[in-house]
Amino acid sequence: MAESAAATADESSRTTSLNEENEKPPSPAVPLVILKKGWLHKLSYRGKGWKKRYVEITDSCELRYGREIRAQGTPSAKTTMYELKGVISLEDAHIVEMKASQLRVDGHEDRFPFIFKVSSQRSASVKHGQWWILRDYCFAAIDETELKSWVDTLKTVCTASDVELVDSPWAAGLDAQYTVIQARDLVPLSRQLMITTQSNVAHATRKLAEGVHTLFRHIVDGPPPAPPPAPKDARTATWVLGHCHDTGPDSPRGGGGGRGGGG
């Protein structure tokens, strides 16, 4: 009896310990390190003008841009709020300075002469739920000094994300600015880097995929057939997602044109 009681107590203690471990709050996400931030002007998608945007370059190899939405607090201690509008991956991105004469901007060609272009492999509009492959983004700085600062930071981030295969003797002679990765660690590291980047545009990708799937289904199979008209005075009960709904001639589910219906 004593051994049975001891075993029961030990099992209860182990169960309690597991429950306490499971109830621990999740580890907080590692905050992004902002390498550079500030205001720039971004050329609109269709070249119709420049829009002021708050831009950040992060250590996760991304450029993020957004707009100011409101400022809270007293005039001496205001907190400015921003709405994230887009995320640009800097992996394999190409950064170049441009002249204003190289752009066509609906009557604003010479407004901002200090311009740089980011040619990105993948990017996303967070607000509109859209993503792009191989798209160019143009930003304008206030002067030549600020332009050089942004371009230098972007090129540093892009260079840090590059991976080059070298022999071991060469790797031993590299200085501290290079990170040497063993071949066996490269695949999981690349996978994690991809997951980190893609997590910022997952919901945009999902929305686009749903739209493309619907488009191709309509192209191949044609539009879905219209439901047959419901007989007059017909009233039935239909199960939809586990709930019973009354339908009739005035219900959208019954095929009628009215707005009445659901029970």
C-alpha positions as CSV (number, residue, x, y, z in Angstrom):
1,M,0.0,0.0,0.0
2,A,2.8,2.4,0.9
3,E,4.6,1.7,-2.4
4,S,1.3,2.3,-4.3
5,A,0.7,5.5,-2.5
6,A,4.3,6.7,-3.1
7,A,4.0,5.8,-6.9
8,T,0.7,7.7,-7.1
9,A,2.2,10.8,-5.3
10,D,5.2,10.7,-7.7
11,E,3.0,10.5,-10.7
12,S,0.9,13.3,-9.4
13,S,4.0,15.4,-8.8
14,R,5.3,14.7,-12.3
15,T,1.9,15.6,-13.9
16,T,1.8,18.9,-11.9
17,S,5.3,19.7,-13.1
18,L,4.4,19.0,-16.7
19,N,1.3,21.2,-16.4
20,E,3.3,24.0,-14.9
21,E,5.8,23.8,-17.7
22,N,3.1,23.8,-20.4
23,E,1.4,26.8,-18.8
24,K,4.6,28.9,-18.9
25,P,4.1,31.9,-21.2
26,P,5.8,31.7,-24.6
27,S,9.2,33.3,-25.0
28,P,8.9,36.9,-26.2
29,A,9.8,37.4,-29.8
30,V,13.3,38.9,-30.4
31,P,12.8,42.5,-31.4
32,L,14.1,43.7,-34.7
33,V,17.2,45.8,-34.7
34,I,16.7,49.0,-36.7
35,L,19.9,49.8,-38.6
36,K,18.6,53.0,-40.1
37,K,15.3,54.9,-40.0
38,G,13.9,58.2,-41.2
39,W,11.7,60.0,-43.7
40,L,12.1,59.5,-47.4
41,H,9.8,60.1,-50.4
42,K,8.7,57.0,-52.3
43,L,7.6,57.0,-55.9
44,S,4.1,55.7,-56.3
45,Y,3.5,52.4,-58.0
46,R,2.3,53.9,-61.3
47,G,4.6,56.9,-61.2
48,K,1.9,59.4,-60.4
49,G,3.9,61.3,-57.8
50,W,6.0,61.1,-54.6
51,K,4.6,60.2,-51.2
52,K,6.3,60.8,-47.9
53,R,7.1,57.5,-46.1
54,Y,8.7,56.5,-42.9
55,V,11.4,54.0,-43.8
56,E,13.3,51.5,-41.6
57,I,16.2,49.1,-42.5
58,T,16.2,46.1,-40.2
59,D,18.8,43.5,-39.3
60,S,16.5,40.8,-40.8
61,C,17.5,42.0,-44.2
62,E,14.3,44.0,-44.9
63,L,13.3,47.5,-45.8
64,R,9.9,48.5,-44.3
65,Y,8.0,51.6,-45.1
66,G,4.8,53.2,-43.8
67,R,2.9,56.4,-43.3
68,E,2.2,58.5,-40.2
69,I,-1.4,58.1,-39.0
70,R,-1.6,60.2,-35.8
71,A,0.3,61.7,-33.0
72,Q,-0.8,61.2,-29.4
73,G,0.1,63.0,-26.1
74,T,1.0,66.6,-25.2
75,P,2.9,68.8,-27.7
76,S,6.1,68.3,-25.6
77,A,5.8,64.5,-25.5
78,K,4.0,63.3,-28.6
79,T,4.0,59.6,-29.6
80,T,3.8,59.2,-33.4
81,M,2.0,56.2,-34.7
82,Y,2.8,54.6,-38.1
83,E,0.9,52.3,-40.4
84,L,3.1,49.7,-42.1
85,K,2.4,49.7,-45.8
86,G,5.1,47.5,-47.3
87,V,8.0,45.2,-46.7
88,I,10.9,44.8,-49.2
89,S,13.3,41.9,-48.9
90,L,16.9,42.9,-49.4
91,E,18.1,39.4,-50.1
92,D,19.7,39.4,-53.5
93,A,18.4,43.0,-54.0
94,H,20.3,45.5,-56.2
95,I,20.8,49.1,-55.1
96,V,21.7,51.9,-57.5
97,E,21.6,55.7,-57.4
98,M,19.5,57.3,-60.1
99,K,19.2,60.7,-61.8
100,A,15.8,62.4,-61.9
101,S,16.0,62.5,-65.7
102,Q,15.8,58.7,-65.7
103,L,12.3,58.8,-64.3
104,R,8.9,59.8,-65.6
105,V,6.8,61.2,-62.8
106,D,3.7,63.0,-64.1
107,G,5.1,66.6,-63.9
108,H,7.3,66.0,-60.9
109,E,10.5,64.8,-62.6
110,D,12.8,67.4,-61.0
111,R,11.2,67.7,-57.6
112,F,13.6,65.2,-55.9
113,P,17.1,64.9,-57.5
114,F,18.6,62.6,-55.0
115,I,17.1,59.2,-55.8
116,F,18.1,55.5,-55.3
117,K,16.4,52.4,-56.6
118,V,15.9,49.1,-54.9
119,S,15.4,46.2,-57.3
120,S,14.0,43.4,-55.1
121,Q,13.4,39.7,-55.7
122,R,10.3,39.7,-53.5
123,S,8.2,42.3,-51.7
124,A,4.7,42.8,-50.4
125,S,2.1,45.4,-49.8
126,V,0.9,44.7,-46.3
127,K,-2.1,47.0,-46.5
128,H,-3.5,45.7,-49.8
129,G,-2.5,42.0,-49.3
130,Q,-0.5,41.8,-52.5
131,W,3.0,40.5,-53.2
132,W,5.4,40.9,-56.1
133,I,8.4,39.1,-57.6
134,L,11.1,41.3,-59.3
135,R,9.9,44.8,-58.6
136,D,11.7,48.2,-58.5
137,Y,11.2,50.8,-55.8
138,C,12.4,54.3,-56.0
139,F,13.1,56.5,-52.9
140,A,14.3,60.1,-52.8
141,A,16.4,61.6,-50.0
142,I,16.6,65.3,-49.0
143,D,20.2,65.8,-50.0
144,E,23.3,64.1,-51.3
145,T,24.7,63.3,-47.8
146,E,21.5,61.6,-46.8
147,L,21.3,59.7,-50.1
148,K,24.8,58.3,-49.6
149,S,24.0,57.3,-46.0
150,W,20.9,55.3,-47.1
151,V,22.7,53.7,-50.0
152,D,25.7,52.7,-47.9
153,T,23.5,51.1,-45.3
154,L,21.4,49.2,-47.8
155,K,24.5,47.9,-49.6
156,T,26.0,46.8,-46.3
157,V,22.9,44.8,-45.4
158,C,22.7,43.2,-48.9
159,T,26.4,42.2,-48.7
160,A,25.9,40.7,-45.3
161,S,23.2,38.4,-46.7
162,D,25.3,37.1,-49.5
163,V,26.6,33.5,-49.3
164,E,29.8,32.4,-51.1
165,L,31.3,29.0,-51.1
166,V,35.0,29.0,-50.3
167,D,37.6,26.3,-49.5
168,S,38.7,25.8,-45.9
169,P,42.2,27.3,-46.3
170,W,40.7,30.5,-47.6
171,A,38.0,30.6,-44.9
172,A,40.7,30.5,-42.2
173,G,42.3,33.7,-43.6
174,L,39.1,35.8,-43.6
175,D,38.8,38.7,-41.2
176,A,36.1,39.4,-38.7
177,Q,33.6,41.0,-41.1
178,Y,32.9,37.6,-42.6
179,T,30.8,34.8,-40.9
180,V,32.0,31.3,-41.7
181,I,29.2,28.7,-41.9
182,Q,29.8,25.0,-42.2
183,A,28.2,23.3,-45.1
184,R,26.1,21.0,-42.9
185,D,24.6,24.1,-41.2
186,L,23.9,26.0,-44.4
187,V,20.6,24.3,-45.4
188,P,18.8,24.7,-42.1
189,L,20.1,28.3,-41.7
190,S,18.9,29.2,-45.2
191,R,15.5,27.6,-44.5
192,Q,15.2,29.6,-41.3
193,L,16.1,32.8,-43.1
194,M,13.5,32.2,-45.7
195,I,10.8,31.4,-43.0
196,T,11.7,34.7,-41.2
197,T,11.4,36.7,-44.4
198,Q,8.2,35.0,-45.7
199,S,6.4,35.3,-42.3
200,N,6.0,39.1,-42.9
201,V,4.1,38.5,-46.2
202,A,2.3,35.2,-45.4
203,H,-1.2,36.7,-45.2
204,A,-0.6,38.6,-48.5
205,T,0.5,35.4,-50.2
206,R,-2.5,33.6,-48.9
207,K,-4.9,36.2,-50.2
208,L,-3.2,36.2,-53.6
209,A,-3.2,32.4,-53.9
210,E,-6.9,32.3,-53.2
211,G,-7.6,34.8,-56.0
212,V,-5.3,33.0,-58.5
213,H,-6.9,29.6,-57.6
214,T,-10.4,31.1,-58.3
215,L,-9.2,32.7,-61.5
216,F,-7.7,29.5,-63.0
217,R,-10.7,27.5,-61.9
218,H,-13.0,29.9,-63.8
219,I,-10.6,29.8,-66.9
220,V,-10.5,26.0,-67.0
221,D,-14.1,25.1,-65.9
222,G,-15.9,28.3,-66.6
223,P,-17.9,30.3,-64.0
224,P,-19.9,28.3,-61.5
225,P,-23.4,27.5,-62.7
226,A,-26.2,29.6,-61.3
227,P,-28.3,27.9,-58.6
228,P,-31.8,26.8,-59.8
229,P,-34.6,29.2,-58.9
230,A,-36.5,28.3,-55.7
231,P,-40.2,27.5,-56.2
232,K,-42.7,30.1,-55.0
233,D,-43.8,29.6,-51.4
234,A,-41.0,27.1,-50.9
235,R,-39.6,27.1,-47.4
236,T,-37.1,24.5,-46.1
237,A,-34.4,24.1,-43.5
238,T,-30.8,23.8,-44.7
239,W,-27.7,22.8,-42.7
240,V,-24.7,25.1,-43.3
241,L,-21.5,24.6,-41.3
242,G,-23.3,22.8,-38.5
243,H,-26.1,25.3,-38.1
244,C,-29.7,25.1,-39.3
245,H,-30.9,28.0,-41.4
246,D,-34.4,28.6,-42.6
247,T,-34.4,29.5,-46.3
248,G,-37.2,30.8,-48.4
249,P,-37.9,32.9,-51.5
250,D,-36.7,36.1,-49.7
251,S,-33.4,34.6,-48.4
252,P,-30.1,34.8,-50.3
253,R,-29.6,31.1,-49.6
254,G,-33.0,30.3,-51.2
255,G,-32.1,31.9,-54.5
256,G,-34.5,34.8,-54.0
257,G,-33.6,38.4,-54.6
258,G,-34.6,39.8,-51.1
259,R,-32.5,40.4,-48.0
260,G,-34.6,38.5,-45.5
261,G,-34.0,35.0,-44.3
262,G,-31.7,33.4,-41.7
263,G,-33.1,31.9,-38.6
